[in-house]
Amino acid sequence: MRKMKRVAISIGDLNGIGIELALKNHYEVSKIVEPVYMIDSVMLDRCSKLLDIAIPDGFETLESVGEAFDIRPSQVSANSGRYSYDSFMKAIELARDGVVDAIVTLPIHKKAWEMAGIEYKGHTDALRDIFGADAIMMLGCEQMFVALYTEHIPLRDVADSISVDGLSRFLIDFYHSITLKDSEKIALLGLNPHAGDGGVLGDEEYIIKDATVKAHEVLGRDIYTEPLVPDVAFTPRVREKYRYFVAMYHDQGLAPLKALHFDEGINVSLNLPIVRTSVDHGTAFDIAYSGADISNLSYINAIKYI
C-alpha cells in the first residue's frame, strides 16, 4: 500500500477562515495525506472555543509557533499577521529538513503581514527569497491552469517588465516544472488588445515572440503558441485545445480563471526545491467565525495536488 505523504499545513491568518477549514476538514484530509498543522495548542484551543468546533482526534500540532494573541475575528492585525508568517516559516523549516514531503498554505492577509513588519507581499515572494529561486505562480484546477509571468505589481509596470531574456527564462522554467502529454502545447497570451494588431496597438508581442523563439531553441521543441489575442484566449473553442496558459499579468489570467473555476482553483508554487500548494482564496473576513457555510473545494484540491 502506498505510504501517505506527510504534509505541513501553515494555518494562515487566525482572524480568517483558515483554521475553520482545517478543523472541519481534518478527517477528510487525513484520508489523503498525513497532516501536521503549524499551530500550537494555546492558539488552537482559543480558535476552537470561538468557533465552537471540537478539536478532532489526531489533529497534530507543534509545541510552539509564535507569540500567543487574542483572536479578533475578521480584523486585520499585526499579531495575526506575525503568527501567520511564523506558521508559514515553520512549514518551510520542516520541508527543508525533510520532515514533511510538502506544504499547504491556508490564506494570509497581506496587509496584516505589512503591519507586522514583514518585508514580503505574500508566500511566493518569501519563497523566492528564502530559496533563491525564480518561483512561478500557477493557479487553476484540473481543467485549466494559468501561470503568471508578472504577479503583484501595478498594471503600469507590466509592459516594462517583459523582456526577451526574462520571459524566455520563465518559459523554460515553466515547461520543466509541469508534465505535458507528447503533443500538448501551452497557450501563450499576448499583452495588448488584439495581440497588438501587428504593432498598431503596441509592440510588446514582438518581444514575446522573440522570447518564445529563444525558449524553443533551448527546449529543442515548439511548446508555446504564438501570442494569442487575450480576449478570446479563454473561450470554449480555445480552452478545449489547451490545459496550460501563460498570462502576462495578474488579472489577465486570473479574472477568467476565477469566473470559470472559482471554488475549485488552487495556487501552486513551481520551480522550487520543495512542493507548495495553497487555496486560491483569501481570508474571507466577511464570513469568518460567523457560522456561514465555507466551501472546502479549493482546500481539498490543494491537498490532492501534492
C-alpha positions in Angstrom: 0.0 0.0 0.0 1.3 3.5 -0.9 2.6 5.4 2.1 0.7 8.6 2.8 2.7 11.8 2.3 3.3 13.9 5.4 2.3 17.5 4.8 2.8 20.6 6.9 -0.2 22.9 6.8 0.5 26.5 7.7 -2.6 27.8 9.3 -2.9 31.3 7.8 -4.4 34.3 9.4 -6.2 33.1 12.5 -8.7 36.0 12.3 -9.9 34.5 9.0 -11.4 31.2 7.8 -8.2 29.1 7.5 -8.4 27.5 11.0 -12.1 26.6 10.4 -11.2 24.9 7.2 -8.5 22.9 8.9 -10.8 21.8 11.8 -13.8 20.9 9.8 -11.9 19.0 7.1 -9.3 17.2 9.2 -10.9 13.7 8.8 -11.2 14.1 5.0 -7.7 15.5 4.7 -6.3 12.6 6.8 -7.6 10.1 4.2 -5.4 11.7 1.6 -2.2 12.8 3.5 -0.8 12.8 7.0 -1.2 16.4 8.1 0.7 18.3 10.7 -0.7 21.7 11.5 1.5 24.7 12.1 -0.3 25.9 15.2 0.3 25.4 18.9 -2.1 24.1 21.5 -2.8 27.5 23.0 -3.9 29.2 19.8 -5.7 26.1 18.6 -7.8 26.0 21.9 -8.7 29.7 21.5 -9.9 29.2 18.0 -11.8 26.0 18.8 -13.7 27.7 21.6 -14.5 30.8 19.5 -15.7 28.6 16.6 -17.5 26.1 18.9 -15.8 23.3 17.0 -14.2 20.5 18.8 -10.6 19.7 18.1 -10.6 16.4 16.1 -8.8 13.3 17.2 -5.4 13.1 15.7 -5.1 16.8 15.0 -1.3 17.0 15.2 0.2 20.4 16.1 3.5 21.9 17.2 4.6 22.8 20.7 5.3 26.4 19.8 4.8 28.5 16.7 4.7 32.2 17.6 3.6 34.6 20.3 0.0 34.0 21.5 -2.6 36.7 20.9 -6.3 37.4 21.3 -8.3 36.3 18.3 -10.2 39.2 16.8 -12.4 37.7 14.1 -12.4 39.5 10.7 -10.0 42.1 11.8 -6.6 42.9 10.2 -4.0 42.9 12.9 -0.2 42.8 13.2 -0.5 40.0 15.8 -2.4 37.7 13.4 -0.1 38.7 10.6 3.0 37.8 12.5 1.6 34.5 13.7 0.6 33.5 10.1 4.1 34.3 9.0 5.7 32.3 11.8 3.3 29.4 10.9 4.5 29.6 7.3 8.2 29.6 8.3 7.7 26.6 10.5 6.2 24.7 7.5 9.2 25.7 5.3 11.6 24.6 8.1 10.0 21.1 8.2 10.1 20.8 4.4 13.7 21.9 4.2 14.7 19.4 6.9 12.8 16.6 5.1 10.4 16.1 8.0 7.5 16.6 5.6 7.0 15.9 1.9 5.2 19.2 1.0 3.5 22.2 2.5 0.0 23.5 2.0 -0.8 27.1 3.0 -4.1 28.5 4.2 -4.9 32.2 3.4 -2.9 35.1 4.9 -3.8 38.8 4.8 -1.1 40.8 3.0 -1.9 44.0 5.0 -1.5 42.1 8.3 2.0 41.0 7.1 2.8 44.6 6.3 1.5 45.7 9.7 3.7 43.1 11.4 6.8 44.5 9.6 7.2 41.5 7.3 9.0 42.6 4.1 7.3 40.1 1.7 4.0 40.7 0.0 3.0 37.1 0.2 4.0 33.4 0.2 5.5 33.4 -3.3 7.7 36.4 -2.7 9.0 34.9 0.5 9.7 31.5 -1.2 11.7 33.2 -3.9 14.0 34.9 -1.4 14.3 32.0 1.0 15.3 29.5 -1.7 17.0 31.9 -4.1 14.9 30.6 -6.9 12.6 32.1 -9.5 9.3 30.6 -8.1 6.5 30.5 -10.6 2.9 31.2 -9.5 0.4 28.9 -11.2 -3.3 28.8 -10.4 -6.1 26.7 -11.5 -7.6 23.2 -11.4 -7.5 20.0 -13.4 -9.5 21.6 -16.3 -7.2 24.7 -16.6 -4.1 26.1 -15.1 -2.8 29.6 -15.6 0.8 30.7 -14.9 1.6 34.4 -14.3 4.6 36.0 -15.8 4.2 39.1 -13.6 2.2 38.9 -10.4 1.5 41.5 -7.8 2.8 44.6 -9.5 1.0 47.8 -10.7 -0.5 47.5 -14.1 1.6 50.4 -15.3 4.7 48.4 -14.7 3.7 45.3 -16.6 4.9 46.3 -20.1 8.3 47.4 -18.9 8.7 44.0 -17.1 8.5 42.0 -20.3 12.0 41.3 -21.7 13.3 38.6 -24.1 15.7 37.2 -21.5 13.3 37.3 -18.6 10.4 35.8 -20.4 12.4 33.1 -22.2 13.8 32.0 -18.9 10.3 31.9 -17.4 9.0 29.8 -20.3 11.9 27.4 -20.0 11.4 27.0 -16.2 7.7 26.6 -16.5 8.0 23.9 -19.1 10.4 22.0 -16.8 8.0 22.4 -13.8 4.9 20.7 -15.3 4.2 17.4 -17.1 2.8 17.6 -20.7 1.4 15.0 -22.9 3.5 14.2 -26.0 1.7 16.5 -28.4 0.4 19.0 -25.9 1.2 22.7 -26.2 0.9 25.7 -23.9 -1.2 28.7 -24.7 0.8 31.9 -24.5 -1.1 35.2 -24.3 -0.2 38.5 -25.8 -0.2 41.7 -23.8 -2.2 44.2 -25.9 -5.7 44.2 -27.3 -5.8 42.1 -30.5 -2.3 40.9 -29.5 -1.0 44.3 -30.8 -2.6 44.1 -34.3 0.9 43.9 -35.9 2.2 46.8 -33.8 -0.7 49.1 -34.3 -1.9 48.7 -30.7 1.5 48.0 -29.1 4.7 46.2 -29.9 5.3 44.0 -26.8 4.1 41.0 -28.8 7.4 41.2 -30.8 9.3 40.8 -27.5 7.0 37.9 -26.6 7.7 36.2 -29.9 11.4 36.6 -29.6 11.4 35.2 -26.1 9.4 32.2 -27.4 11.9 31.5 -30.2 14.8 31.7 -27.7 13.0 29.3 -25.3 12.2 26.8 -28.1 15.8 26.8 -29.1 16.8 25.7 -25.6 14.0 23.2 -25.2 14.5 21.7 -28.7 10.8 21.6 -29.5 8.0 24.1 -30.1 5.9 24.2 -26.9 4.3 27.6 -26.8 1.8 29.2 -29.2 2.1 32.5 -31.0 0.9 35.3 -28.7 -2.9 34.7 -28.5 -5.4 37.5 -28.6 -6.2 37.9 -24.9 -10.0 38.5 -25.1 -10.5 35.2 -27.0 -7.9 33.1 -25.3 -10.3 31.6 -22.7 -13.3 31.0 -25.0 -14.5 27.4 -25.1 -13.0 26.8 -28.6 -9.5 27.7 -27.3 -9.9 26.1 -23.9 -10.7 22.7 -25.5 -7.2 22.7 -27.1 -5.1 23.7 -24.1 -4.8 22.9 -20.3 -2.0 25.3 -19.5 -2.0 29.1 -20.2 0.7 31.7 -19.6 -0.7 35.2 -18.9 1.4 38.4 -18.9 -0.2 39.9 -15.8 -2.3 39.0 -12.8 -5.9 39.9 -13.8 -5.4 38.9 -17.4 -5.1 35.3 -16.3 -7.0 35.2 -13.0 -10.2 37.0 -14.0 -11.2 34.4 -16.5 -9.9 31.5 -14.3 -11.9 32.6 -11.3 -15.0 33.3 -13.4 -14.8 29.7 -14.6 -13.4 27.8 -11.7 -13.5 30.0 -8.6 -14.4 27.4 -5.9 -12.1 24.6 -7.0 -9.0 26.6 -8.0 -5.7 26.2 -6.2 -2.3 28.1 -6.1 0.9 26.1 -6.9 4.4 27.4 -6.4 6.6 25.9 -9.2 10.4 25.8 -9.8 11.3 25.4 -6.2 13.1 22.6 -4.3 10.0 22.0 -2.2 6.4 21.3 -3.1 3.9 24.1 -2.0 0.3 24.4 -2.8 -2.4 26.7 -1.4 -6.0 27.6 -1.5 -6.9 30.1 -4.2 -8.9 32.4 -2.0 -8.4 34.9 0.8 -9.1 35.1 4.5 -12.9 35.8 3.8 -13.2 38.2 6.8 -16.8 38.8 5.7 -17.8 35.3 6.9 -15.0 34.3 9.3 -16.3 32.9 12.7 -19.9 33.7 11.6 -21.2 30.1 11.1 -21.6 30.6 7.4 -21.0 27.7 5.0 -17.5 27.7 3.7 -16.6 25.8 0.5 -13.7 23.4 1.0 -13.1 22.6 -2.7 -10.0 24.7 -3.0 -8.5 23.4 0.2 -9.2 19.7 -0.7 -7.8 20.2 -4.2 -4.7 21.8 -2.8 -4.2 18.7 -0.7 -4.9 16.3 -3.6 -2.3 18.1 -5.9 0.6 17.1 -3.6 
